[in-house]
Amino acid sequence: MLGSTYGSLSTHSSPARVVACGATPPHTVHGTAAPPAGGPHADGTPAGATGPDLDVSGRPLYAPVPDLDRFFRPGAVAVVGASDSEGRPNTGITRQLIAWAERVGARLYPVNPGRDRVFGLPCLTSVSDLPEQADLAVLLVADPVPVIEELADAKIRFAVAFASGFAETGAAGAAAQDRLAEAVARTGIRLLGPNTNLNAFASFREDLDGPAIALITQSGHQGRPVFSLQELGIRLSHWAPTGNEADLETADFLSYFASRPEVGAVAAYIEGFKDGRSFLLAADRAARNKVPVVAVKVGRTEAGARTAASHTGKLTGADAVVDAAMRQFGVIRVDGLDELQDTAALLARARTPTADGVVVYSISGGTGAHFADLATAAGLTLPTLDRAKQDELHQWIPDCLNVANPVDSGGHPVGDRRGRKIIDALLADPSIGVLICPITGPFPPMSDKLAQDLVDAAEQTDKLVCVVWGSPVGTEDAYRHTLLGSRRVATFRTFANCVTAVRAHLAHHRFTAGYRSPFDDAPRTPSPSARKAHDLMSPGQQLSEHAAKQLLRAYGIRVPREQLVTSAAAAVRAASLVGYPVVMKASAPQLAHKTELGLVKTGLTSASQVRDAYRELADIARHEGIELDGVLVCQMIERGVEMVVGVTADRLFGPTVTVGLGGVLVEVLRDTAVGVPPFGADRARAMLRELRGHALLEGVRRGQPADVDALVEVVLRVQRMALDLSGELAELDINPLMVLPRGQGAVALDALAVCH
């Protein structure tokens, strides 16, 4: 039995891949931790929180922080399935683990009942034979499930499972991973993997100082570019290759890294989320602690999503929701690994900006103009330097050259004492927080002197100094030694990466400066409207428009004056009460596309038109086999901006709220923005600003501005409905929501609601 339990990885397995693992803290229910009592707390947890804190839909409001210290720095490690037989996968892994244990000062114990010694170390038959309690067990076995109970009996807190063949392989592998996850949950062990690698046990340079990058990757190879930053003098502190995340996930490591004092930024490569809510709670903790998070998240396209699912067996999630969720919680999303490394490196080391203004300084007018175009298009602010500053610069730069911003030195001044004076003058300007100097290619001695002046100036300022070294060679002394030897200058190889990183740097500090966690204000109990709403729900059904509008009324969302009638005579009476002109619409459950079926009549101005319309609607319904609950006679509202506000249930993040241009434009332009509850009025307004058609709300061609305050209020009320009814409301679509001129409110002209 022991032989099969501790046997080596199967020969058809892919080479083992590592991931880091975390511990369950004291007083922690497996995978969740209550915020400690007292406060305020350094990790951002509100003071006074003493127990599980859940929102109205029963979801946690604060991220647990797994105690991973003893994983990354264990006192003792057991290697289960250790081997020293040449040619076996376990042998190379065992060798690397022994070297790692020596570096971190851990005692390593090989465990394999078929051997007496491994690489000269005494080999144990079972983990029960360990002479001391180990912090970490590394499982070099094809099926880790049978070993988990033994680890629990030995009180081992962490385990790493390298084996592949789990959720990444399909249904059978997913079932095997579920069994592994169940065993881990039952025992309370924290597991990293399966399908991970040795990256967590890599050799980190210890001769580098300053804030570090902590790295999280769901594919080990994708972290290599960031790991290689150490060769450029940028410190890395941890690497967590999370693999299939049967237990420990990206969110666990993000929460942990965001609480570490040495971590200046977290860089992540994410293929899919195990749980969207957990990720948002971890991102919230990072935002509270002002730790920047930079992430590549694959799955923007259908092809990318398919590939990601086959790799780690994860849901990639609707990308629009993922994008909105990251933006909402300050996670900086980039596309390429080169952007990931450059942006994370800048954010880890740069100080808080003193101003948002960027000045572009070059030895060529063409270079400056080119870079200024790219920077401005990306949203960076290039303020025009005032006349006094321009006059000062013209002491050293010929009058014929532009110094308004971008600043063109013409070249020659950088070769003498004038070069440093120009740089100092630019950095002294209070409107400038960032100086960027693109050097498109080496032009010694001019470029060498310029690089040295920039490095020297950077040492004497709190402002950010960036250099773009455009040479494709990269072996020049000015680059390899002068620029890369500086801890204060941020050096890039491309214009685009520099712009991306600087924009992220400024945006991160703006975001965290005013950050207030939306979870602090999230509702804990249902609103008074919830009881009325519950009575209107019909499980598994789509509500009629009439019932859907009653749901809106329950939450204080305005609908037109209207009556539901069941005869032509009643329709005429209703029209006189509602007031002409009127709209008439068939109302029935499961009726989604009324207009396409001819079941909507607009602009009715007389009793005869109303009577005829009722009969026509009833005839069409009979012909289509639709059983009506009546016909709505509605007030006709024509002046305003048509918007759509809706709720969908995302598989990863739960209920989400969408706002966009409504009517037929929602299908034609697909101009929408997404919010992931909880969020406040500021986020609702930000969603509106994200719309391409936002100008319509401001008034175009002398049109009156729309009542944006009323629109924001509707978005927030819809959000509250989504939270209160998260287990009952599958979908809500208010389209169109007519936003009237400023001060006149917003009216939901039509609504569709689907119940779980």
C-alpha positions in Angstrom: 0.0 0.0 0.0 2.8 2.4 0.9 4.5 1.6 -2.3 1.5 2.6 -4.4 0.8 5.7 -2.3 4.4 7.0 -2.6 5.1 5.8 -6.1 6.7 8.2 -8.6 4.8 10.4 -11.0 3.4 8.4 -13.9 5.7 8.2 -16.9 3.1 9.8 -19.1 2.7 12.9 -16.9 4.1 16.1 -18.1 7.2 17.4 -16.2 6.1 18.5 -12.8 5.4 22.2 -12.3 5.4 24.1 -9.0 3.1 26.4 -7.1 3.1 28.0 -3.7 0.8 27.1 -0.9 -0.7 28.8 2.1 -1.7 28.0 5.6 -5.0 28.2 7.3 -4.6 30.8 10.0 -5.8 30.1 13.6 -9.6 30.7 14.1 -10.1 30.3 10.4 -12.7 28.2 8.7 -10.9 26.5 5.8 -10.4 29.1 3.1 -12.0 32.0 4.9 -10.9 34.2 7.8 -12.9 36.7 9.9 -11.2 40.1 10.2 -9.6 40.4 13.7 -11.4 42.4 16.3 -10.2 45.9 17.3 -8.6 48.3 14.9 -8.1 50.1 12.8 -6.1 47.4 11.1 -3.0 47.8 9.0 -4.5 45.5 6.4 -7.4 47.7 5.8 -10.1 45.6 7.6 -12.6 47.9 9.3 -12.3 48.3 13.1 -14.8 46.3 15.1 -15.3 43.4 12.7 -15.3 40.3 14.9 -16.9 37.6 12.9 -17.9 36.4 9.5 -19.2 39.5 7.7 -21.5 38.8 4.8 -23.5 41.0 2.5 -27.2 40.8 1.8 -26.7 37.9 -0.6 -24.6 35.9 1.8 -21.2 36.6 0.2 -18.1 37.6 2.3 -17.1 41.2 2.5 -13.5 40.9 3.4 -10.6 38.9 2.0 -8.9 36.2 4.1 -5.1 36.5 4.2 -3.6 33.0 4.3 -0.5 32.8 6.5 1.9 31.7 3.8 5.1 32.6 5.7 5.9 29.0 6.6 5.3 27.8 3.0 7.8 30.2 1.5 10.2 29.8 4.5 9.5 26.4 6.0 11.5 25.0 8.9 11.1 21.4 7.6 10.0 19.9 4.3 8.9 16.4 3.4 9.4 15.3 -0.2 7.0 12.4 -0.8 8.1 10.2 -3.6 11.7 11.5 -3.5 14.1 9.8 -5.9 17.8 9.8 -7.0 17.5 7.3 -9.9 18.8 9.0 -13.0 16.3 9.5 -15.8 13.2 9.7 -13.6 11.2 13.0 -13.4 11.2 12.9 -9.6 15.0 12.8 -9.5 15.5 16.2 -11.0 12.8 17.7 -8.9 14.2 16.2 -5.7 17.7 17.6 -6.6 16.3 21.1 -7.1 14.3 20.9 -3.8 17.4 19.9 -1.9 19.2 22.9 -3.2 16.3 25.2 -2.5 16.0 23.9 1.1 19.7 24.6 1.7 19.2 28.2 0.4 16.2 29.0 2.7 17.6 27.1 5.7 15.0 24.3 5.7 15.5 20.7 6.8 14.5 18.3 4.0 13.3 14.8 4.6 12.9 12.4 1.6 10.0 10.0 2.0 9.8 6.8 -0.1 9.3 3.3 1.3 11.4 1.8 -1.6 14.6 3.5 -0.6 17.0 3.8 2.3 18.8 7.0 1.2 18.2 9.6 -1.5 21.1 11.8 -2.5 22.8 10.7 0.7 19.9 11.7 2.9 18.2 9.1 5.1 14.8 8.2 3.5 11.7 7.7 5.6 9.0 5.1 4.9 6.1 7.4 5.7 5.4 11.0 6.8 4.4 9.5 10.1 8.1 8.7 10.7 9.1 12.4 10.5 11.3 13.3 13.4 9.7 16.7 13.6 6.5 18.4 12.4 7.1 19.6 8.8 5.6 22.8 7.5 5.4 21.7 3.9 5.0 18.4 2.0 5.9 18.2 -1.7 4.0 15.4 -3.4 5.8 13.7 -6.3 3.1 11.2 -6.8 0.6 10.6 -9.6 -2.4 10.6 -7.3 -2.0 12.8 -4.3 -5.5 12.0 -2.9 -4.5 9.0 -0.8 -1.6 10.9 0.8 -3.7 13.9 2.0 -5.1 12.1 5.1 -1.6 11.0 6.1 -0.4 14.6 5.9 -3.2 15.7 8.1 -2.4 13.1 10.7 1.2 14.3 10.7 -0.2 17.9 11.1 1.5 19.2 8.0 0.0 22.5 7.1 0.9 22.9 3.4 1.2 20.6 0.4 2.2 21.0 -3.2 0.9 18.6 -5.9 2.9 18.6 -9.1 1.0 15.9 -10.9 -0.9 16.8 -14.1 -3.9 15.0 -15.6 -6.6 16.9 -13.7 -9.1 19.5 -14.7 -6.9 20.6 -17.6 -7.6 17.3 -19.4 -11.4 17.2 -19.4 -14.3 15.7 -17.5 -12.5 12.7 -16.0 -9.7 14.9 -14.9 -12.1 17.5 -13.4 -13.7 14.7 -11.4 -10.3 13.6 -10.1 -9.6 17.2 -9.1 -12.9 17.5 -7.3 -11.9 14.5 -5.2 -8.6 16.1 -4.4 -10.3 19.4 -3.4 -12.8 17.5 -1.2 -9.9 15.7 0.6 -8.1 19.0 1.2 -11.2 20.7 2.5 -12.0 17.8 4.8 -8.5 17.8 6.4 -7.8 21.6 6.5 -4.5 21.3 4.6 -3.7 24.1 2.2 -2.8 22.7 -1.2 -1.0 24.3 -4.1 -1.8 22.7 -7.5 -2.2 20.2 -9.0 -0.5 20.8 -12.4 2.1 23.2 -11.1 5.9 23.5 -11.3 9.1 24.4 -9.4 8.9 28.2 -9.8 7.9 28.8 -6.2 11.3 27.2 -5.3 13.3 29.3 -7.7 16.5 31.1 -6.7 15.9 34.7 -6.1 18.7 37.2 -6.1 19.3 38.5 -2.5 21.7 41.3 -3.5 19.0 43.6 -4.7 17.2 46.1 -2.5 14.1 48.3 -2.7 10.5 47.3 -3.1 10.0 44.0 -4.9 7.6 42.5 -7.4 5.7 39.4 -6.2 4.6 37.2 -9.1 1.5 35.0 -9.6 1.1 32.9 -12.7 -1.3 30.2 -13.7 1.1 29.1 -16.4 4.7 28.9 -15.1 6.4 29.7 -18.4 4.5 33.0 -18.7 6.2 34.4 -15.7 9.7 34.0 -17.1 10.0 37.6 -18.5 9.1 39.1 -15.1 11.4 36.7 -13.3 14.2 37.8 -15.6 13.9 41.4 -14.5 16.3 40.4 -11.7 19.0 40.4 -14.3 18.2 44.1 -14.9 18.5 44.9 -11.2 14.8 44.7 -10.3 14.0 42.7 -7.2 11.6 39.8 -7.0 10.4 38.4 -3.7 8.0 35.6 -4.5 6.7 33.5 -7.3 3.4 31.6 -7.0 2.6 29.4 -10.0 -0.9 28.4 -9.0 -1.7 25.7 -11.6 -5.2 24.3 -11.4 -6.0 25.9 -8.1 -7.8 22.9 -6.5 -7.4 24.8 -3.2 -5.1 27.8 -3.0 -5.9 30.3 -5.8 -4.7 33.6 -7.3 -6.8 35.5 -4.8 -5.1 33.9 -1.8 -1.7 34.9 -3.0 -2.8 38.3 -4.0 -4.2 38.9 -0.5 -0.9 37.6 1.1 1.4 39.6 -1.2 -0.6 42.8 -0.7 0.0 42.5 3.0 3.8 42.0 2.8 5.9 45.0 3.6 8.6 44.2 1.0 6.2 43.9 -1.9 6.0 47.1 -4.1 3.8 45.6 -6.8 2.1 42.3 -7.7 2.4 41.0 -11.3 -0.1 38.3 -12.4 -0.7 36.1 -15.4 -4.3 34.8 -15.1 -6.0 32.3 -17.3 -9.2 32.1 -15.4 -10.7 32.8 -11.9 -11.6 30.0 -9.6 -14.1 32.4 -7.9 -14.7 36.0 -9.1 -15.7 37.3 -5.7 -12.6 36.0 -4.0 -10.5 37.9 -6.6 -12.4 41.1 -6.0 -11.9 40.9 -2.3 -8.2 40.3 -2.8 -8.0 43.3 -5.2 -9.9 45.4 -2.7 -7.3 44.5 0.0 -4.5 45.5 -2.4 -6.3 48.8 -3.1 -6.8 49.5 0.6 -3.0 48.9 1.2 -2.2 50.9 -2.0 -0.3 48.0 -3.5 -0.5 48.1 -7.3 -1.6 45.0 -9.1 -0.8 44.5 -12.8 -2.3 41.6 -14.7 -2.5 39.9 -18.0 -5.8 38.2 -18.2 -6.3 35.9 -21.2 -9.7 35.1 -22.7 -10.4 38.4 -24.5 -11.4 36.4 -27.6 -13.3 33.2 -28.0 -10.1 31.4 -29.2 -8.2 32.6 -26.1 -11.0 31.5 -23.8 -11.0 28.0 -25.3 -7.3 27.7 -25.0 -7.4 28.9 -21.4 -10.1 26.4 -20.5 -8.1 23.5 -21.9 -5.0 24.6 -20.0 -6.3 25.0 -16.5 -9.9 23.9 -16.6 -11.2 27.3 -15.6 -14.0 29.6 -16.5 -12.5 32.7 -18.2 -15.7 34.7 -17.6 -17.4 37.2 -19.9 -14.5 39.4 -20.8 -16.5 42.6 -20.5 -17.3 41.7 -16.9 -13.7 40.8 -16.1 -12.5 44.0 -17.6 -15.0 46.1 -15.6 -14.3 44.2 -12.4 -10.5 44.8 -12.7 -11.0 48.5 -13.5 -13.5 48.9 -10.7 -11.0 47.7 -8.1 -7.9 49.3 -9.5 -6.3 46.2 -11.2 -4.2 47.4 -14.1 -4.8 45.1 -17.1 -2.2 44.9 -19.8 -2.0 42.7 -22.9 1.6 41.6 -23.3 4.2 40.0 -21.0 6.5 42.8 -22.0 4.0 45.3 -20.7 3.5 43.3 -17.6 7.2 43.4 -16.7 7.7 47.1 -17.6 4.6 48.3 -15.8 5.1 46.2 -12.7 8.7 47.3 -12.5 7.8 51.0 -12.7 4.9 50.7 -10.2 7.0 48.7 -7.7 9.8 51.3 -7.6 8.3 54.7 -8.4 7.4 57.1 -5.7 4.0 58.9 -5.3 3.8 61.5 -8.1 3.8 65.1 -7.1 1.8 66.1 -10.2 0.1 64.5 -13.2 1.9 66.6 -15.8 4.4 64.9 -18.1 7.2 66.7 -19.9 8.8 65.1 -23.0 12.5 66.1 -23.4 14.6 65.0 -26.4 17.5 65.9 -28.5 15.4 65.8 -31.7 12.2 67.7 -32.5 10.9 64.7 -34.5 11.4 62.3 -31.6 9.7 64.7 -29.2 6.7 65.2 -31.4 6.3 61.5 -32.1 6.4 60.6 -28.4 4.1 63.5 -27.5 1.5 62.2 -30.0 1.6 58.8 -28.4 1.4 60.1 -24.9 -1.4 62.5 -25.5 -3.4 59.8 -27.4 -3.0 57.6 -24.4 -4.5 60.2 -22.1 -1.4 61.6 -20.5 -1.4 65.3 -19.7 1.4 67.3 -21.4 1.0 70.8 -19.9 2.3 73.8 -21.9 5.2 75.2 -19.9 4.6 78.8 -18.9 6.4 81.7 -20.5 8.8 82.1 -17.5 9.9 78.5 -17.8 10.3 78.7 -21.5 12.4 81.8 -21.1 14.5 80.0 -18.6 15.1 77.1 -20.9 16.0 79.4 -23.8 19.1 80.4 -21.8 20.5 77.1 -22.8 18.4 76.1 -25.9 18.4 78.2 -29.1 15.3 80.4 -29.5 14.4 78.8 -32.7 13.6 75.5 -31.0 10.3 74.6 -29.3 10.4 74.4 -25.5 6.7 74.6 -24.7 6.4 70.8 -24.2 7.7 68.6 -25.8 11.1 70.3 -25.3 13.7 70.0 -28.1 17.2 70.8 -27.0 18.6 70.5 -30.5 21.3 68.1 -29.4 24.3 70.2 -28.7 23.4 71.5 -25.2 23.3 67.9 -23.8 27.0 67.5 -24.4 28.1 70.2 -21.9 27.0 71.8 -18.6 23.8 73.0 -20.2 22.4 69.5 -20.4 22.0 69.1 -16.6 20.6 72.6 -16.2 17.8 71.9 -18.7 16.9 68.7 -16.8 16.9 70.4 -13.4 14.8 73.3 -14.7 12.2 70.9 -16.1 12.0 68.9 -12.8 11.7 72.1 -10.8 8.4 73.0 -12.6 5.5 72.3 -10.2 3.2 71.3 -13.0 5.5 68.4 -13.9 5.4 65.0 -12.1 7.1 62.9 -14.8 10.0 63.6 -17.1 10.4 61.3 -20.1 13.4 61.3 -22.3 13.2 59.2 -25.5 16.7 58.4 -26.8 16.0 56.7 -30.1 19.5 55.4 -30.6 23.0 55.7 -29.2 24.9 58.8 -30.4 28.0 59.0 -28.2 29.3 60.9 -26.6 26.1 63.0 -26.6 23.8 60.1 -25.6 26.2 58.9 -22.9 26.4 62.4 -21.3 22.6 62.7 -21.5 22.0 59.3 -19.8 24.4 60.2 -17.0 22.8 63.6 -16.4 19.4 62.0 -16.2 20.6 59.4 -13.7 22.3 62.1 -11.5 19.2 64.3 -11.6 16.9 61.4 -10.7 18.9 60.8 -7.5 18.1 64.4 -6.4 14.4 64.6 -7.1 11.2 62.9 -5.9 9.8 63.1 -9.4 9.8 60.2 -11.9 12.4 60.2 -14.6 11.9 57.8 -17.5 14.2 57.0 -20.4 13.4 55.1 -23.5 16.5 53.5 -24.9 15.6 52.7 -28.5 18.7 50.9 -29.6 18.0 47.3 -30.6 21.5 46.3 -29.6 21.2 46.9 -25.8 24.9 46.3 -25.1 25.9 50.0 -24.9 27.5 51.1 -21.7 25.1 54.0 -21.4 22.3 51.5 -21.3 23.7 48.4 -19.5 25.6 50.3 -16.8 24.5 53.9 -16.5 20.7 53.5 -17.0 20.2 50.0 -15.7 22.6 50.7 -12.8 20.2 53.4 -11.5 17.6 52.5 -8.9 15.8 55.8 -9.6 15.5 56.0 -13.4 12.9 53.8 -15.1 14.3 52.5 -18.4 12.2 51.2 -21.3 13.0 49.8 -24.7 9.8 50.9 -26.5 7.7 54.1 -26.6 4.5 52.1 -26.2 5.6 50.3 -23.0 6.8 53.6 -21.5 3.5 55.3 -22.2 1.5 52.3 -20.8 3.6 52.1 -17.6 3.5 55.9 -16.9 -0.2 56.0 -17.5 -0.7 53.1 -15.1 1.5 54.7 -12.5 -0.4 58.0 -12.5 -3.8 56.2 -12.6 -2.9 53.9 -9.7 -2.0 56.8 -7.4 -5.1 58.8 -8.4 -7.3 55.7 -7.7 -5.8 54.8 -4.3 -5.6 58.4 -3.1 -9.4 58.5 -3.0 -10.2 54.9 -2.6 -12.9 53.8 -0.3 -13.8 50.2 -0.4 -17.3 49.6 -1.7 -17.5 46.6 0.6 -17.6 48.9 3.6 -20.9 50.2 2.5 -22.4 47.1 1.0 -25.9 46.3 2.4 -25.9 43.6 5.1 -29.7 43.1 5.3 -32.5 43.2 2.7 -34.1 46.5 1.9 -37.7 47.2 2.7 -38.5 46.7 -1.0 -37.3 43.1 -1.0 -40.4 41.7 0.7 -42.7 43.2 -1.9 -40.3 42.0 -4.7 -40.2 38.4 -3.4 -44.0 38.2 -3.8 -43.7 39.2 -7.5 -41.1 36.6 -8.4 -42.1 33.5 -10.3 -39.4 30.8 -10.1 -38.1 29.7 -13.5 -40.3 32.1 -15.4 -40.1 35.3 -17.3 -42.4 37.9 -15.9 -44.9 39.9 -18.0 -44.1 43.5 -18.6 -46.8 44.5 -16.2 -45.2 42.3 -13.4 -41.7 43.5 -14.3 -42.8 47.1 -13.9 -44.4 46.3 -10.5 -40.9 45.0 -9.5 -39.4 48.3 -10.6 -42.1 50.2 -8.6 -41.2 48.2 -5.5 -37.7 49.7 -5.8 -38.8 53.2 -6.4 -38.0 53.2 -10.1 -40.5 55.4 -12.0 -42.6 53.9 -14.7 -45.2 55.6 -17.0 -48.8 56.1 -16.0 -50.4 53.0 -17.2 -53.3 50.5 -16.7 -53.6 46.8 -17.5 -57.0 46.2 -19.2 -58.8 43.1 -20.5 -61.4 44.7 -22.9 -61.6 47.3 -25.6 -64.0 49.4 -23.5 -61.7 49.3 -20.5 -58.8 50.3 -22.8 -60.7 53.5 -23.9 -61.5 54.4 -20.2 -57.8 53.8 -19.3 -56.6 56.0 -22.2 -58.7 58.9 -21.0 -57.3 58.5 -17.5 -53.7 58.1 -18.6 -54.0 60.9 -21.1 -53.5 61.0 -24.9 -51.4 60.1 -26.8 -51.0 56.6 -25.5 -49.0 53.4 -26.2 -50.7 50.0 -26.1 -48.7 46.8 -25.6 -49.7 43.2 -25.1 -48.7 41.8 -21.7 -48.0 38.2 -21.0 -45.3 36.1 -19.2 -42.6 34.7 -21.5 -43.3 37.5 -24.1 -40.0 39.0 -24.9 -40.2 40.5 -28.5 -43.4 42.4 -28.6 -42.4 44.8 -31.3 -41.3 42.1 -33.8 -44.7 40.4 -33.4 -46.6 43.6 -33.9 -47.8 43.7 -30.3 -47.0 47.3 -29.7 -49.0 50.3 -31.0 -47.8 53.8 -30.5 -49.1 57.4 -30.9 -52.8 56.6 -30.4 -54.7 59.8 -30.1 -58.4 58.8 -30.0 -60.9 56.4 -28.5 -61.5 54.7 -31.9 -57.8 54.2 -32.4 -57.5 52.7 -28.9 -60.5 50.4 -29.5 -59.1 49.2 -32.8 -55.6 48.7 -31.4 -57.0 46.5 -28.6 -58.8 44.3 -31.0 -55.8 44.0 -33.3 -53.4 43.1 -30.4 -55.9 40.5 -29.1 -56.1 39.0 -32.7 -52.4 38.8 -33.1 -51.9 37.2 -29.7 -54.5 34.5 -30.5 -52.9 33.8 -33.9 -49.5 33.5 -32.2 -50.9 31.2 -29.5 -50.0 33.7 -26.8 -52.3 33.8 -23.7 -52.3 37.5 -22.6 -52.8 38.6 -19.0 -54.1 41.9 -20.5 -53.1 44.9 -22.6 -51.2 47.8 -21.1 -52.4 51.3 -21.9 -49.4 53.5 -21.2 -48.5 57.2 -21.1 -46.4 58.0 -24.2 -43.1 59.7 -23.4 -41.0 60.9 -26.3 -38.5 63.5 -25.1 -35.3 62.2 -23.6 -32.3 60.0 -24.1 -33.0 56.3 -24.5 -30.8 54.2 -22.2 -30.7 50.6 -21.1 -30.1 49.4 -17.5 -30.0 45.7 -16.7 -28.9 42.9 -14.5 -27.3 39.6 -15.5 -26.0 36.8 -13.4 -22.4 36.2 -14.2 -21.1 32.7 -13.4 -17.9 34.0 -11.8 -18.8 37.4 -10.2 -22.5 36.9 -9.4 -25.0 39.7 -10.3 -23.7 42.4 -12.5 -25.3 45.7 -13.6 -25.1 47.0 -17.2 -25.9 50.5 -18.4 -25.7 51.8 -22.0 -27.4 53.4 -24.9 -30.9 51.9 -25.2 -33.6 51.3 -27.7 -32.4 49.8 -30.9 -28.9 51.3 -30.4 -28.1 48.7 -27.7 -28.1 46.0 -30.4 -26.5 48.1 -33.1 -23.7 49.9 -31.2 -23.4 47.6 -28.1 -22.2 50.7 -26.2 -22.5 49.5 -22.6 -20.5 49.6 -19.4 -20.6 47.0 -16.6 -20.4 47.4 -12.8 -19.9 44.5 -10.4 -21.8 45.1 -7.1 -21.2 46.5 -4.6 -20.5 50.0 -6.0 -21.4 53.5 -5.2 -22.5 56.6 -7.1 -19.0 57.5 -8.2 -18.6 54.1 -10.0 -22.1 54.5 -11.5 -21.0 57.9 -13.0 -17.7 56.4 -14.1 -19.7 53.8 -16.0 -21.6 56.5 -17.9 -18.3 58.3 -18.8 -17.0 55.0 -20.3 -19.8 55.0 -22.9 -18.9 56.2 -26.4 -22.3 57.9 -26.5 -21.8 59.7 -23.2 -22.1 63.1 -25.1 -25.8 62.4 -25.7 -26.4 62.7 -22.0 -24.7 66.1 -22.0 -26.8 67.5 -24.7 -25.8 67.8 -28.4 -26.8 70.3 -31.1 -28.3 72.6 -28.5 -30.2 69.8 -26.9 -30.9 69.9 -23.2 -28.6 67.9 -20.9 -30.3 64.8 -19.6 -31.0 64.1 -15.9 -27.8 62.2 -15.2 -28.5 62.3 -11.4 -31.8 60.5 -12.0 -30.0 57.9 -14.2 -27.4 57.3 -11.6 -30.1 56.8 -9.0 -31.8 54.2 -11.2 -28.5 52.3 -11.7 -28.0 52.2 -7.9 -31.6 51.1 -7.3 -31.2 48.3 -9.9 -28.0 47.3 -8.1 -29.8 47.1 -4.8 -32.5 44.9 -6.5 -29.7 42.7 -7.9 -28.2 42.2 -4.4 -31.5 41.7 -2.6 -32.7 39.2 -5.2 -29.4 37.6 -6.2 -30.8 34.1 -5.7 -34.1 34.8 -7.5 -33.5 37.4 -10.3 -31.6 35.9 -13.2 -32.0 38.8 -15.6 -33.4 42.3 -15.8 -33.6 44.5 -18.8 -35.0 48.0 -18.6 -35.1 49.1 -22.2 -35.7 51.8 -22.9 -35.2 53.8 -19.8 -36.1 57.3 -21.0 -33.8 59.9 -19.3 -35.7 63.2 -19.4 -34.1 66.6 -19.4 -32.2 67.7 -16.3 -34.3 67.9 -13.2 -37.2 65.9 -14.7 -36.1 62.3 -13.8 -36.0 59.0 -15.7 -38.9 56.7 -16.7 -38.7 53.0 -17.4 -40.8 52.6 -20.6 -40.4 48.8 -20.8 -38.9 46.0 -18.7 -38.2 42.4 -18.9 -37.4 40.2 -15.9 -36.4 36.5 -15.7 -36.4 34.5 -12.5 -34.0 31.8 -11.6 
